[in-house]
Amino acid sequence: MIASRAMDAKISILCIAGPTASGKTARAVAEATARGGEIISVDSRQVYRGLDIGTEKVTREEMGGIPHHLIDIRNPEERYSAGDFVTDAVHCIEEICAQGKVPILAGGTHFYFDALLHGLPTGVATNQELRDTLEQYSDEELYARVVHADARRAAELDPHNRRRLIRALEIIDALGAVPPRHVEQTNQYEPEWIVIDLPKEELRARIDTRLKQAFERGLIDEVQHVRARVGDARLNELGLEYRVVGEYLRGERSEESLLPTLSAKLWHYARHQKAWLRKLGHSCY
């Protein structure tokens, strides 16, 4: 078990981070088995029921008997924010510690790690007129606008997460830049990091292998079911796999284009994740 430091009474937690397809799930289960821990998912999409193949959601067999938290806790029609995650993660950490076990936070939504450890951005009221205007732009155009206006904030964002890109531009429009997060949570936890940062050739191969397996397991059918349930606008917010397959289901791209398109976009996303990991300044394992 990770020992808390008595001098400041911080709560010790283990954080396992890495880009998509890097092996975080297996490492988290191995660490939980060795240390006597429970796993808290740090994934903005695995909270949703029915998003299984596209999110590479951990299976019952892969859990290896280790309790996993914050998976399948919302319906896809609902919204789950970073603020919701912080509230839920704090509660989970307290419960796990009360049992004398190690809280292990593992996942690829690095914004959630930031929110838990460093707090949430300052709130700004919704500007619906601006949002309607921004919805006309592509993800790439939205990201370029954030980079131009606030490079610091852009470096923290997923270039393909439209909702957060638009929110960033909304805050920038109101304040000129996205203020640094409040640090209400900063002194509460003492994180030990395990950062999985594979060589690019190996990671690219793992992404392609995982994608092929996802299609073999029925990714297209899963996206079709989710689309029928939530509609195209919400589908586009649920991540690259759902947005790109959704384009195919609407007749906007060929089936043959799915694998190469998703491979390229997921690799771009993984490179963005790797850049965030490098900022941690921790050793990689």
Backbone as a ProteinNet text record, in pm:
[ID]
protein_1_A
[PRIMARY]
MIASRAMDAKISILCIAGPTASGKTARAVAEATARGGEIISVDSRQVYRGLDIGTEKVTREEMGGIPHHLIDIRNPEERYSAGDFVTDAVHCIEEICAQGKVPILAGGTHFYFDALLHGLPTGVATNQELRDTLEQYSDEELYARVVHADARRAAELDPHNRRRLIRALEIIDALGAVPPRHVEQTNQYEPEWIVIDLPKEELRARIDTRLKQAFERGLIDEVQHVRARVGDARLNELGLEYRVVGEYLRGERSEESLLPTLSAKLWHYARHQKAWLRKLGHSCY
[TERTIARY]
84.5	0	87.2	41.5	117.3	98.5	206.7	197.3	175	81.4	58.5	168.7	199.1	303.1	241.4	282.3	220.5	238.5	348.2	378.3	274.9	210.9	111.6	-24	-33	-159.1	-223.5	-143.3	-199.6	-246.5	-343.8	-394.6	-312.2	-251	-167.4	-252.5	-229.9	-300.4	-199.2	-231.9	-149.4	-219.5	-150	-205.7	-133.6	-209.2	-152.5	-206.1	-117	-157.2	-79.3	-135.2	-67.9	-159.9	-105.6	-188.9	-279.4	-371.4	-461.9	-384	-432.7	-375.8	-240	-203.1	-69.7	-63.9	-178.6	-177.9	-207.2	-278.4	-307.9	-394.5	-492.3	-585.9	-513.4	-431.9	-359.7	-263.5	-196.9	-103.1	-176.7	-293.6	-371.2	-414.6	-459.5	-502	-382.9	-267.8	-148.2	-107.8	-112.2	-74.5	-176.1	-304.2	-407.5	-392.4	-358.3	-337.1	-216.8	-109.4	13.9	4.7	-68.6	-69.5	-193.9	-292.1	-416.1	-497.3	-531	-599.5	-729.1	-798.5	-916.3	-895.5	-958.5	-930.6	-1044.7	-1007.3	-1100.7	-1071.6	-1168.3	-1149.5	-1143.7	-1039.4	-1025.5	-1047.5	-1171.6	-1206.7	-1342.4	-1346.6	-1468.2	-1577.3	-1544.6	-1645.4	-1685.8	-1598.1	-1633.5	-1736.7	-1768.6	-1877.7	-2012.8	-2020	-2148.2	-2178.2	-2297.9	-2344	-2362.4	-2321.9	-2340.7	-2225.5	-2132.1	-2012.8	-1899.9	-1898.6	-1808.1	-1691.8	-1725.1	-1621	-1543.6	-1614.6	-1549.2	-1460.2	-1486.1	-1404.2	-1304.6	-1304.9	-1219.2	-1242.7	-1367.9	-1404.5	-1355.1	-1300.8	-1249	-1361.6	-1333.4	-1432.6	-1425.4	-1528.7	-1532	-1411.3	-1374.8	-1259.7	-1130.1	-1116.4	-993.9	-979.8	-1091.9	-1085.4	-1012.4	-1009.6	-936.3	-984.1	-1111	-1163.6	-1139.2	-1075.3	-1047.1	-1167.3	-1216.8	-1326.7	-1285.3	-1371.9	-1352.1	-1465.9	-1430.6	-1528.4	-1539.3	-1654.4	-1684.5	-1688	-1737.4	-1763.8	-1912.3	-1977.6	-2120.6	-2207.2	-2184.7	-2263	-2358.7	-2356.7	-2446.3	-2499.8	-2617.8	-2668.9	-2608.4	-2592.7	-2524.7	-2600	-2729.7	-2804.6	-2765.6	-2710.4	-2675.3	-2538	-2508.8	-2378.1	-2299.7	-2170.7	-2082.3	-1962.8	-1946.4	-1844.5	-1723.1	-1619.8	-1502.2	-1538.8	-1632.7	-1678.3	-1746.8	-1828	-1890.2	-1783.7	-1680.6	-1574.1	-1504.4	-1470.6	-1401.6	-1485.8	-1613.6	-1702.6	-1705.2	-1721.4	-1730.4	-1597.2	-1488	-1356.2	-1318.5	-1346.4	-1317.4	-1391.8	-1519.5	-1599.8	-1541.1	-1503.7	-1445.3	-1314.3	-1229.1	-1100.8	-1123.6	-1218.2	-1246.3	-1294.1	-1381.9	-1434	-1326	-1241.4	-1134.4	-1034.7	-997.5	-904.7	-965.2	-1095.2	-1161.7	-1155.7	-1141.2	-1129.2	-984.3	-893.3	-752.5	-689.2	-750	-698.2	-637.9	-569.5	-500.5	-589.3	-617.2	-689.1	-595.6	-634.3	-554.8	-637.1	-593.8	-665.1	-594.7	-668.3	-606.4	-695.6	-634.9	-711.2	-640.4	-703.9	-641.2	-704.2	-803.8	-862.7	-782.5	-677.1	-581.2	-641	-741.8	-810	-873.2	-917.8	-977.2	-869.8	-751.9	-641.5	-613	-604.9	-577.2	-685.1	-811.3	-922	-916.7	-886	-880.9	-764.5	-649.1	-527.7	-506.1	-561.1	-533.7	-657.8	-775.9	-898.2	-953.9	-1072.6	-1144.8	-1126.5	-1141	-1130.9	-1241.5	-1216.9	-1317.9	-1439.9	-1559	-1681.9	-1712.9	-1769.4	-1817.4	-1954.6	-2048.1	-2183.9	-2186.5	-2282.5	-2299.4	-2338.2	-2274.6	-2306.5	-2359.6	-2490.9	-2549.2	-2529.6	-2536.3	-2516.3	-2375.8	-2276.1	-2139.2	-2126.1	-2186.2	-2178.5	-2238.5	-2351.3	-2413.9	-2321.7	-2250.5	-2155.6	-2038.7	-1983.8	-1867.5	-1899.1	-2023.3	-2062.3	-2044.7	-2033.3	-2017.2	-1875.9	-1780.4	-1641	-1605	-1504.2	-1454.3	-1372.3	-1344	-1259.9	-1124.5	-1066.6	-934.3	-936.8	-1043.3	-1054.6	-1076	-1156	-1178.7	-1048.4	-974.1	-848.8	-748.9	-743.2	-651.8	-686.5	-814.2	-856.4	-812.5	-823.1	-779.1	-627.3	-554.3	-407.7	-368.7	-436	-404.3	-435.1	-546	-590.2	-528.3	-502.3	-453.6	-378.3	-251.1	-170.1	-157.4	-152.9	-141.1	-261.2	-380.8	-500.8	-509.5	-469.6	-475.5	-392.9	-279.2	-192.3	-256.3	-357.8	-424.9	-545.2	-586	-710.6	-690.1	-790.4	-798.7	-844.8	-764.8	-800.7	-930.4	-982	-1103.5	-1224	-1208.9	-1321.8	-1392.9	-1494.2	-1562.2	-1619.6	-1678	-1743.8	-1645.3	-1526.8	-1428.9	-1361.9	-1345.1	-1289	-1382.5	-1509.9	-1607.5	-1616.3	-1609.8	-1613.3	-1491.8	-1375	-1254.8	-1269.6	-1321.8	-1340.4	-1445.5	-1542.8	-1645.1	-1582.2	-1495	-1426.4	-1330.4	-1259	-1165.3	-1239.8	-1356.7	-1435.7	-1475.8	-1503.4	-1548.6	-1433.7	-1320.5	-1212.9	-1080.9	-1071.4	-947.2	-855.2	-868.3	-791.4	-859.3	-826.6	-881	-793.4	-848.5	-766.5	-712.5	-594.7	-545	-646.8	-648.1	-746	-723.8	-835.1	-823.8	-753.9	-686.8	-608.3	-666.3	-800.5	-865.4	-821.1	-794	-760.2	-609.1	-528.9	-386	-320.9	-352.6	-283.9	-350.3	-455.6	-529.9	-464.5	-396.9	-345.6	-194.3	-136.3	5	9.4	15.8	10.8	146.4	142.8	256.9	219.4	306.5	273.6	341.2	266.7	321.2	276.9	372.1	343	389.2	295.5	326.6	337.1	455.8	479.4	561.8	493.9	560.4	627.3	730.1	788.7	681.3	695.6	587.9	556.9	659.2	633.4	548.4	580.1	504.1	361.8	347.6	215.3	128.4	185.9	109.2	59.5	144.2	103.9	-7.4	1.4	-101.5	-235.4	-230.6	-354	-420.1	-342.5	-398.4	-455.4	-383.4	-431.4	-561.6	-568.1	-688.2	-807.2	-781.7	-889	-943.8	-856.2	-901	-984.6	-940.9	-1016.3	-1152	-1156.6	-1283.4	-1384.3	-1340.2	-1431.3	-1476.4	-1384.2	-1420.1	-1520.7	-1513.6	-1603.6	-1739.4	-1754.7	-1885.7	-1897.2	-1790.9	-1793.3	-1902.7	-1918.3	-2018	-2158.1	-2189.4	-2320.6	-2340.3	-2234.4	-2246.8	-2277.3	-2204.6	-2228.1	-2369.1	-2415.4	-2550.3	-2654.9	-2636.4	-2730.1	-2725.8	-2604	-2591	-2651.4	-2626.9	-2682.1	-2834	-2895.1	-3040.2	-3095.3	-3014.8	-3059.3	-3041.1	-2928.2	-2895.6	-2898.8	-2898.9	-2898.2	-2757.5	-2746.8	-2615.8	-2539	-2607.7	-2536.6	-2467.4	-2537.8	-2477.7	-2372.9	-2397.5	-2301.7	-2165.6	-2165.6	-2040.4	-1961.4	-2028.8	-1961.8	-1899.9	-1926	-1884.7	-1749.3	-1675.6	-1540.3	-1521.4	-1395.5	-1359.3	-1425.2	-1421.5	-1475.7	-1622.3	-1698	-1841.2	-1869.5	-1790	-1811.1	-1776.8	-1663.3	-1620.5	-1710.5	-1744.2	-1836.1	-1974	-2012.2	-2137.9	-2140.9	-2028	-2019.4	-2045.7	-1992.5	-2016.9	-2165	-2226.2	-2367.4	-2457.5	-2413.2	-2490.9	-2457.1	-2371	-2335.1	-2234.8	-2161.3	-2067	-1925.3	-1901.1	-1770.2	-1789.4	-1690.3	-1698.3	-1653.4	-1696.2	-1653.5	-1502.4	-1446.4	-1301.9	-1219.8	-1279.6	-1205.6	-1201.9	-1284	-1296.8	-1165.8	-1103	-981.5	-867.8	-833.5	-723.2	-753.5	-877.7	-912.8	-901.4	-958.3	-952.3	-810.1	-732.6	-593.1	-517.4	-534.6	-464.3	-509.8	-640.7	-693.2	-657.7	-661.3	-625.1	-475.8	-394.9	-252.1	-226	-298.5	-286	-326.6	-434	-480.2	-375.9	-317.5	-215.9	-93.4	-55.5	57.4	26.6	-97	-137.3	-129.6	-174.1	-166.2	-20.2	66.2	207.5	270	226.5	278	238.7	117.2	72.1	155.4	182.8	260.2	401.1	459.7	595.5	601.6	491.8	489	492.8	455.3	454.6	594.8	692.7	830.5	861.7	780.3	803.8	866.8	927.5	984.6	873.5	903.1	806.4	839.6	738.4	758.2	696.8
-120.1	0	124.1	228.4	352.6	423.5	455.8	519.6	668.2	721.9	865.7	932.3	1056	1129.4	1199.1	1156	1204.9	1354.2	1409.1	1548.4	1643	1603	1691.2	1623.5	1495.7	1420.9	1414.6	1417.7	1404.4	1261.5	1247.8	1116.4	1065.4	949.7	893.6	818	845	777	736.9	630.8	588.8	629.6	703.2	749.6	681.5	613.1	544.4	612	672.7	749.3	702.7	728.9	692.5	719.6	719	741.7	623.5	641	534.2	411.3	293.3	163.9	134.1	202.7	183.3	73.4	20.4	-87.5	-43.8	66.6	118.6	21.7	-39.7	-127.2	-244.9	-313.2	-429.8	-389.9	-275.2	-231.2	-197.3	-134.4	-97.9	-222.7	-324.4	-448.9	-515.7	-515.2	-575.3	-501.2	-368.3	-290	-308.1	-314.3	-333.8	-469.3	-570	-704.1	-705.8	-640.5	-642.1	-556.3	-445.5	-348.7	-355.9	-433.6	-436	-311	-287.1	-162.9	-184.2	-74.9	-71.7	37	19	105.2	203.8	328.7	434.6	471.9	454.3	484.6	635.5	678.8	819.8	827	805.3	797.9	863.8	965.7	1045.1	972	858.3	787.7	654	593	464.9	479.2	602.8	624.5	588.9	582.3	565	417.9	376.2	241.5	227.4	112.7	85.8	128.6	206.9	245.2	151.5	33.1	-71.4	-96	-126.7	-158.5	-33.6	74	197.4	259.8	231.7	288.2	187.6	64.6	-41.1	-58.7	-61.6	-72.6	-205.8	-200.7	-320.1	-421.1	-547.4	-653.3	-712.5	-788.5	-853.8	-945.2	-1015.4	-1105.8	-1027.8	-914.5	-834.2	-769.5	-750.2	-690.1	-779.2	-907.8	-998.9	-996.7	-968.5	-966.4	-836	-739.5	-610.3	-517.8	-456.3	-361.2	-242.3	-206.3	-90.6	8.8	135.3	239.3	337.9	405.5	509.5	454.2	331.8	270.1	236	266.8	237.8	303.4	433.1	503.6	607.1	624.7	718.8	657.2	701.9	668.2	765.5	722	809.5	938.5	943.8	1067.3	1174.2	1130.5	1223	1285.2	1390.3	1456	1421.6	1408.8	1383.1	1475.6	1565.2	1669.5	1637.8	1719.2	1706.9	1733.8	1826	1852.9	1732.4	1661	1537.8	1434.9	1425.5	1329.8	1360.9	1486.6	1523.3	1484.9	1517.4	1483	1332.7	1256.2	1110.7	1048.8	1098.6	1042.7	1067.4	1186.6	1217.5	1120.4	1095.6	1002.2	861	816.8	683.1	670.4	771.4	768.4	755.1	831	824.9	685.6	626	493.2	386.3	395.3	296.6	306.8	429.2	448.2	397.8	417.4	373.7	222.7	151.4	5.9	-39	58.3	24.9	-19.6	20	-19.5	101.6	73.6	178.3	228.8	359.2	414.5	422.8	356.5	355.9	419.9	535.8	608	581.9	527	488.7	527.3	590.7	625.8	728.5	760.9	850.7	987.3	1017.4	1151	1239.7	1296.1	1369	1496.1	1551.8	1668.2	1633.8	1510	1467.4	1460.4	1409.9	1410.6	1554.4	1644.6	1785	1843.2	1812.7	1867.2	1817.5	1690.1	1633.5	1690.7	1701.1	1740.2	1890.3	1964.6	2107.8	2195.9	2135.5	2213.7	2242	2301	2328.2	2472.7	2499	2637.1	2724.4	2853.7	2948.9	2943.7	2952.2	2943.3	3071.4	3055.9	3167.6	3127.8	3219.9	3190.7	3144.4	3059.4	3010.3	3123	3123.7	3220.3	3141	3118.8	3031.4	3083.6	3214	3271.6	3240	3254.8	3222.2	3073	2990.4	2845.9	2805.8	2864.9	2833	2869.2	2979.6	3021.1	2924.1	2886.6	2798.4	2657.9	2615.1	2481.4	2465.1	2575.9	2568.6	2529.9	2534.7	2506.8	2361.3	2312.1	2176.5	2172.9	2051.7	2036.8	2104.9	2085.4	2140.6	2293.9	2353.1	2499	2552.2	2480.4	2521.7	2516.3	2407.8	2392.8	2501	2531.1	2635.7	2770.4	2796.8	2921.8	2926.4	2813	2810.1	2829.1	2762.7	2776.9	2923	2988.7	3128.4	3219.9	3191.3	3281.1	3248.8	3121.4	3081.1	2950.3	2959.5	2840.5	2753.1	2815.2	2736.9	2644.1	2698.5	2616.8	2513.6	2549.9	2457.4	2332.2	2349.9	2236	2137.2	2179.7	2093.9	2020.9	2056.9	2007.2	1896.5	1809.4	1710.9	1784.5	1787	1862.4	1815.9	1700.6	1647.5	1651.1	1712.3	1722.3	1856.2	1854.3	1978	2053	1978.2	2043.2	2125.9	2071.4	2145.5	2256.6	2233.3	2339.2	2460.1	2431.9	2541.2	2610	2530.8	2591.2	2680.8	2636.4	2718.4	2850	2844.7	2966.8	3057.5	2998.1	3075.2	3153.2	3086.5	3152.9	3258.8	3226.1	3322.2	3446.6	3427	3541	3631.8	3571	3649.4	3711.2	3635.4	3679	3710.2	3676.2	3699.6	3579.1	3492.2	3368.9	3282.6	3154.5	3065.2	3076.8	3124.9	3141.8	3007.5	3006.2	2882.6	2832.6	2701.3	2641.6	2681.9	2687.8	2703.2	2579.6	2593.1	2482	2429.4	2418.3	2372.1	2230.7	2146.9	2007.7	1982.9	2083.1	2060.1	1994.1	2040.4	1990.6	1869.6	1817.7	1707.6	1572.3	1558.8	1428.5	1430.7	1314.2	1291.7	1182.9	1221.5	1119.9	1054.3	924.1	850	817.2	849.9	834.4	712.2	639	542	589.1	631.1	686.2	586.7	541.9	446.8	525	536	615.2	532.1	450.6	356.5	426.7	364.1	418.2	432.2	533.3	564.5	449.3	373.4	263.9	156.2	125	23.9	70.8	196.9	249.4	253.2	296.3	302.2	163.2	61.5	-75.5	-123.5	-86.4	-126.8	-59.8	65.5	135.4	64.4	28.4	-38.2	-174.6	-249.7	-381.9	-370.4	-274.6	-256.8	-216.2	-130.4	-88.5	-206.4	-288.7	-405	-497.8	-517.4	-602.9	-541.8	-407.9	-340.8	-362.1	-352.6	-375.8	-521.7	-613.3	-755.1	-785.9	-711.8	-734.6	-668.2	-587.4	-528.8	-380.9	-304.9	-161	-90.6	-126.8	-58.5	-80.5	-202.8	-230.8	-152.8	-144.1	-69.1	77.6	136.6	277.6	296.5	202.3	211.6	212.6	128.7	123.2	252.2	302.2	426.3	542.1	547.1	654.7	655.1	536.1	526.7	577.5	565.5	604.9	753.7	811.1	948.5	1050	1005.3	1098.5	1139.2	1202.9	1233.7	1340.8	1443.4	1551.2	1498.6	1420	1363.4	1259	1180.7	1079.4	1142.4	1258.6	1326.2	1368.9	1381.7	1423.6	1307.2	1184.5	1067.2	1011.2	1084.4	1042.7	1007.6	993.8	973.9	852	739.6	616.8	633.5	696.4	712.1	817.1	921.5	1026.3	976.2	909.2	864.6	752.4	655	549.1	608.5	710.7	779.1	840.4	893.1	948.5	839.5	720.5	608.4	570.1	565.5	527.8	628.9	754.3	858.2	866.6	778.8	777.9	884	937.5	1046	996.5	867.8	809.2	660.7	600.1	458	372.1	247.1	154.9	133.3	134.6	112.5	224.6	342.1	455.8	455.6	371.2	376.5	346.6	235.6	195.2	294.9	333.4	429.9	566.1	610.7	741	739.3	636.6	627.3	605.5	527.5	504.7	637	718.5	846.9	941.3	947.7	1040	995.3	865.5	817.2	834.5	820.7	844.7	992	1079.9	1223.5	1252	1189.1	1205.2	1150.6	1035.3	976.2	1066.9	1130.9	1224.2	1341.8	1387.7	1495.4	1447.5	1323.7	1267.7	1254.8	1210.8	1195.7	1329.8	1436	1569.5	1608	1575.3	1603.6	1523.7	1399.2	1313.5	1366.7	1421.2	1473.2	1589.3	1662.2	1775.3	1731.1	1606.2	1558.4	1557.9	1529.7	1527.2	1405.3	1300.8	1178	1073.2	974	862.9	780.4	720.8	636.2	489.9	406.4	265.5	179.5
0	0	0	-70.1	-74.3	58.3	125.3	256.3	243.4	321.5	323.2	401.7	366.2	436.3	557	674.3	796.8	813.8	762.1	787	727	614.9	556.4	540.8	582.5	582.3	444.6	339.9	206.4	183	94.4	57.4	-59.8	-43.8	-149.2	-250.1	-376.9	-484	-591.1	-663.8	-776.9	-904.8	-991.2	-1118.1	-1233.3	-1318.1	-1434.5	-1559.8	-1635.5	-1753	-1874.5	-1991	-2114.7	-2231.5	-2353	-2471	-2499.6	-2592.5	-2630.7	-2677.2	-2640.3	-2681.9	-2620.7	-2514.6	-2456.4	-2350.9	-2306.9	-2208.7	-2066.5	-2049.8	-1915.3	-1834.7	-1900.8	-1829.7	-1766.6	-1846.1	-1794.1	-1683.3	-1698.4	-1595.6	-1466	-1479	-1360.5	-1283.9	-1355.2	-1289.9	-1221.5	-1287.4	-1228	-1100.4	-1104.8	-986.7	-874	-908.3	-806.2	-739.9	-818.6	-762.9	-670.1	-710	-630.8	-505.3	-513	-403.3	-314.8	-357	-281.5	-306.7	-433	-468.6	-543.7	-566.2	-651.1	-755.5	-871.4	-986.3	-1010	-1029.4	-1066.8	-1211.4	-1298.6	-1439.7	-1462.4	-1533.2	-1570.1	-1720.8	-1760.8	-1902.4	-1922.1	-2005.2	-2021.8	-2098.6	-2162.6	-2241.8	-2180.7	-2103.9	-2044.2	-1932.6	-1897	-1800.9	-1862.9	-1997.2	-2064.8	-2094.8	-2059.8	-2090.9	-2242	-2294.4	-2436.9	-2524.9	-2471.3	-2546.1	-2501.9	-2559	-2512.8	-2609.3	-2732.9	-2831.3	-2870.3	-2896.4	-2940.1	-2835.8	-2709	-2601.5	-2545.5	-2601.3	-2547.9	-2396.6	-2360.4	-2218.7	-2161.8	-2040.9	-1976.6	-1959.4	-1988.6	-1973.4	-1833.4	-1797.9	-1666.8	-1649.2	-1757.1	-1750	-1728.7	-1799.2	-1787.9	-1650.9	-1580.4	-1447.6	-1347.4	-1372.3	-1285.1	-1140.3	-1120.1	-984.2	-909.6	-974.6	-910.6	-928.4	-822.6	-837.4	-924	-1018.1	-1105.3	-1082	-1071.7	-1044	-1160.1	-1170.5	-1269.8	-1411.7	-1425	-1555.1	-1560.4	-1674.3	-1692.5	-1584.9	-1562	-1459.6	-1518.4	-1650.5	-1716.6	-1845.8	-1887.9	-2019.9	-2121	-2246.9	-2344.3	-2375.1	-2345.5	-2366.5	-2264.8	-2152	-2043.7	-2067.6	-1993.3	-1999.1	-1873.2	-1889.9	-1776.2	-1790.2	-1694.9	-1705.4	-1618.8	-1636.8	-1551.3	-1406	-1384.2	-1248.9	-1187.6	-1267.8	-1220.3	-1182.9	-1269.4	-1241.2	-1109.3	-1086.8	-963.3	-841.6	-845.9	-734.6	-710.7	-818.7	-805.9	-765.9	-823.4	-791.6	-646.7	-596.2	-455.7	-364.7	-396.4	-316.8	-322.7	-443	-458.5	-381	-390.6	-320.8	-170.5	-118.3	24.8	65.4	-14.7	17.9	9.7	-93	-109.1	6	41.8	154.1	285.4	302.3	425.1	441.1	329.1	333.3	349.5	359.2	372.2	241.9	128.9	-1.4	-73.2	-183.3	-258.9	-372.6	-379.2	-494.2	-615	-723.1	-845.7	-956.5	-1002.3	-1107.8	-1240.1	-1336	-1462.7	-1579	-1680.2	-1798.2	-1884.1	-1996.3	-2092.4	-2102.8	-2017.1	-2020.7	-1927.2	-1981	-1897.4	-1838.6	-1904.9	-1849.7	-1714.8	-1699.6	-1572.1	-1462.8	-1497	-1399.6	-1355.5	-1451.9	-1420.6	-1330	-1362	-1283.8	-1139.6	-1120.6	-985.6	-905.4	-968.2	-895.8	-888.8	-986.1	-992.5	-996.5	-996.7	-994.3	-1131.4	-1135	-1259.5	-1304	-1434.6	-1482.3	-1424.7	-1422.6	-1377.1	-1468.5	-1409.9	-1487.4	-1562.7	-1681.6	-1764	-1815.9	-1818.3	-1862.4	-2008	-2040.4	-2176.3	-2271.4	-2389.9	-2495	-2614.5	-2617.7	-2718.4	-2859.4	-2878.1	-3011.3	-3063	-2976.3	-3015.8	-3043.9	-2960.4	-2981.3	-3116.2	-3151.2	-3279.4	-3395.8	-3381.9	-3485.2	-3494	-3379.3	-3375.9	-3425.6	-3411.3	-3456.9	-3607.3	-3679.9	-3824.9	-3866.6	-3771.5	-3803.3	-3775	-3844.5	-3820.6	-3691.8	-3644.8	-3524.9	-3546	-3665.8	-3693.6	-3688.4	-3742.1	-3740.7	-3599.7	-3520.5	-3382.1	-3303.1	-3321.9	-3247.8	-3287.6	-3417.2	-3464.2	-3400.9	-3383.2	-3319.3	-3172.3	-3103	-2963.6	-2956.2	-3044.7	-3047.5	-3067.8	-3160.7	-3191	-3072.7	-3003.1	-2895.8	-2761.1	-2734.5	-2601.8	-2615.9	-2652.6	-2677.7	-2553.7	-2435.8	-2312.9	-2296.3	-2314.6	-2301.1	-2411.8	-2533.7	-2646.5	-2618.2	-2552.6	-2523.9	-2427.4	-2354.7	-2257.6	-2316.9	-2438.6	-2494.7	-2596.3	-2607.3	-2713.7	-2839.7	-2946.7	-3067.5	-3133.2	-3093.2	-3155	-3061.6	-2946.5	-2854.3	-2877.3	-2962.2	-3002.5	-2883	-2791.6	-2678.6	-2597.7	-2572.2	-2491.9	-2572	-2702.7	-2786.6	-2790.3	-2809.6	-2812.9	-2677	-2570.9	-2437	-2415.4	-2461.3	-2446.8	-2521.5	-2643.1	-2721.7	-2659.4	-2593.5	-2523.6	-2407.7	-2332.1	-2220.4	-2272.5	-2381.3	-2440.7	-2487.9	-2547.1	-2594.8	-2478.1	-2362.1	-2247.7	-2169.2	-2157.2	-2067.6	-2138	-2266.9	-2339	-2339.3	-2239.4	-2228.5	-2123.2	-2123.7	-2020.9	-1896.7	-1785.3	-1665	-1615.8	-1554.1	-1491.9	-1391.4	-1372.8	-1284.1	-1139.3	-1065.3	-920.6	-865.2	-756.3	-703.2	-572.8	-568	-446.8	-408.6	-509.7	-482	-472	-504.2	-521.7	-401.4	-281.8	-163.4	-100.4	-163.8	-103.6	-129.6	-245.3	-285.9	-308.9	-285.4	-316.4	-423.8	-552.4	-657.9	-683.4	-699.6	-754.3	-898.1	-992.1	-1133.4	-1194.7	-1272	-1366.2	-1504.3	-1584.9	-1717.4	-1823.5	-1904.6	-2012.1	-2141.8	-2193.5	-2314.1	-2411.1	-2490.3	-2579.7	-2697.6	-2756.5	-2879.2	-2986.5	-3071.3	-3165.5	-3260.6	-3304.5	-3397.4	-3330.7	-3205.7	-3133.5	-3105.6	-3066.7	-3035.8	-3161.5	-3272.6	-3398.3	-3435.9	-3419.3	-3451.5	-3358.4	-3231.8	-3135.7	-3166.9	-3209.1	-3246.5	-3363.5	-3465.9	-3583.1	-3547.5	-3464.5	-3423.4	-3345.3	-3255.7	-3174.7	-3261.4	-3360.5	-3450	-3530.3	-3584	-3661	-3574.2	-3450.9	-3359.2	-3326.3	-3314	-3283.9	-3396.7	-3520.7	-3632.8	-3637	-3606.3	-3603.7	-3492.9	-3384.1	-3270.5	-3289.1	-3393.3	-3420.1	-3393	-3415.5	-3389.3	-3468.6	-3595.9	-3678.7	-3621.4	-3581.6	-3522.8	-3393.8	-3311.9	-3187.3	-3214.6	-3309.2	-3341.2	-3396.3	-3475.2	-3530.6	-3418.6	-3318.1	-3205.8	-3124	-3099.5	-3022.9	-3100	-3230.8	-3314.1	-3311.3	-3319.5	-3316.4	-3183.4	-3081.6	-2948.4	-2921.5	-2966.1	-2925.3	-3039.2	-3164.7	-3277	-3317.6	-3435	-3492.2	-3415.4	-3366.9	-3297.2	-3172.3	-3094.2	-2973	-3008.3	-3112.1	-3155.1	-3182.7	-3247.5	-3282.1	-3159	-3045	-2922.4	-2846	-2891	-2814.8	-2857	-2937.2	-2970.7	-3116.5	-3153.9	-3293.8	-3357.1	-3285.8	-3344.1	-3380.2	-3291.6	-3313.9	-3421.6	-3423.8	-3524.5	-3664.4	-3679.3	-3812.2	-3864.4	-3779.8	-3824	-3851.5	-3775.7	-3800.9	-3940	-3985.9	-4121.4	-4225	-4199	-4290.2	-4291.1	-4172.6	-4163.5	-4232.8	-4241.1	-4309.9	-4458.5	-4505.4	-4646.5	-4685.1	-4584.6	-4612.7	-4638.7	-4619.1	-4650.2	-4677.7	-4742.8	-4777	-4659.1	-4660	-4554.8	-4559.8	-4681.2	-4697.2	-4633.4	-4619.5	-4563.8	-4411.3	-4347.9	-4202.7	-4131.1	-4163.8	-4093.2	-4111.7	-4235.7	-4250.1	-4189.7	-4198.3	-4141.2	-3990.5	-3927.2	-3781.5	-3732.9	-3806.1	-3768.2	-3765	-3868.4	-3875	-3764.4	-3741.7	-3641.3	-3499.2	-3473.2	-3340	-3313.8	-3417.4	-3400.1	-3368.6	-3436.2	-3407.5	-3262.7	-3218.6	-3080.6	-2983.1	-3014.9	-2928	-2916.2	-3025.1	-3021.2	-2928.4	-2931.5	-2840.9	-2695.8	-2670.6	-2535.6	-2490.6	-2580.1	-2545.9	-2509.4	-2576.3	-2543.4	-2401.7	-2362	-2224.5	-2124.8	-2158.3	-2068.3	-2047.4	-2154.2	-2141.3	-2042.9	-2030.2	-1937.1	-1791.5	-1766.3	-1628.6	-1569.3	-1653.8	-1604.2	-1520.2	-1533.6	-1458.4	-1547.3	-1485.9	-1561.5	-1623.4	-1737.6	-1804.8	-1779.7	-1774	-1743	-1851.4
[MASK]
+++++++++++++++++++++++++++++++++++++++++++++++++++++++++++++++++++++++++++++++++++++++++++++++++++++++++++++++++++++++++++++++++++++++++++++++++++++++++++++++++++++++++++++++++++++++++++++++++++++++++++++++++++++++++++++++++++++++++++++++++++++++++++++++++++++++++++++++++++++++++++++

